[in-house]
Amino acid sequence: MDSQPRSQWSSFNSYVLVTTGAVVGLGNLFQFPFLIAEYGGLFLLFYILCQLGIGIPLLFSELLIGRRGKQNPVGSFTILAMESGVSLNWAYLGWVCFLVAFLTLCYYTVAAAFPIGYFIDTIREMFVVSSVTGEHIQLDNTIMTNHLEFEICFLIFLGLALAVVYRGINRGLEAISCITVPLYFIILFCLAVFISTQGYFFDSLANLFEINPSLSLVEVFLAALTLAFLKYNVGMGVMIVYGSYLPYHVSLTKSTIAVIAIDAVVAILAYLIVYPLMLAANPVDYFQALSESNVFYIFGSIPYGLAISMLFFFAAILAAWTPIIAMLETTVVTLVERFDYSRTKACTIIGLLLLFIGSFVVLSHMPENEVIIFGEYQLNNILKLLTGDILSPIIALLTAVFVGYKLKRATTERELRFNSAIYAIWRLLIRIVVPISMVLVLVTVTALEKLPF
């Protein structure tokens, strides 16, 4: 049993860095740039609106639950339900958060193995060629087909993340985030500046403001809504846990706005890296550049392509590492606080379970092991569908109902400390706009994904 007092983030800066690390994931490097490349300024407009109307209100909701409850998701929902005089069955919502965080880890840790593999393949290629200046690189992407290498990369990533969580929030999460987040930002900034000197910079800026009238407004809006909703890891209790470590002397509003601002800058930097590379690889059909061979193809059209790809995939490793640490912390602290496990025991249990299930996910990525387990879905796909497309919107919907209708108004006012006008807007969004949007997400998934039920 861990009898030590519950830890807290040591400062405003620590909270901002750790939370930024939790929300800046692989979506910033891949999904965001590619969606803007496909839909242009219309997507950016809808994305900003969805962030303001859905993503950010939900983010504040989970953070206030955590800071008020000072517990893991299960404990925080229990404490706030008791305080508000509502059913204690709301605690089950915390357990669903735990389940979603764990299941997400089962495939996200495997997905994080890809950047490691790409990084290793780039280093291999650098030893093969004598000069990288001006060369068009052609890497074979062995990580996607070699089971042993893929499994090793998965184990490396899982072990590194568990090592950080084992050390706790101050010696582990804070210490690593104070290094990785600034380093990640510096790498992206330097890459964006260098690539802007190679051409297509102004084309990239123009695309941010270009509106294509032939696009389906519904399609673009749903893409923006989905990304804005998933962006802050809402629906898996991560922000509840991170909010629970936030001291009361640190402004929840100011610190979270800082996180949102940094996250936005990082997303734009990633776009200014990826989109010009796509144009350089194939100006006529830049999306074909990604399917021509593999993800390495886009780095072969600029000078120092190997060095650029190495830095980019190193940044991708950092981008995947910190969200995984956040999800691991959520699952581990839940076991620690609900079952009186030591942090060592909780890390061991979660680690072994992730090792077992994750190894099957690795197998499902191998071309010779395309095992269909349910309808048209493989293990990797069904985990994504279950967590990101079904359970997470349900959790977000119920969280909005809990915060907007079940918690006492005085409680939310005290925790958020908004001025009256901002609070009124937030309350309207969380009570009306967010629930409707989550229902829309669920209906869309059911209609478009052809779910077998």
Helices and strands as residue ranges (DSSP letters): H 12-23, H 26-29, H 31-39, H 41-50, I 51-55, H 56-69, H 73-84, G 88-90, H 91-111, H 113-128, G 142-144, H 147-166, H 168-168, I 169-174, H 175-196, H 201-209, H 217-230, H 238-244, H 252-281, H 288-291, G 295-301, H 305-339, H 343-365, G 367-369, H 379-384, I 385-391, H 392-401, I 402-406, H 409-416, H 420-428, I 429-433, H 434-448
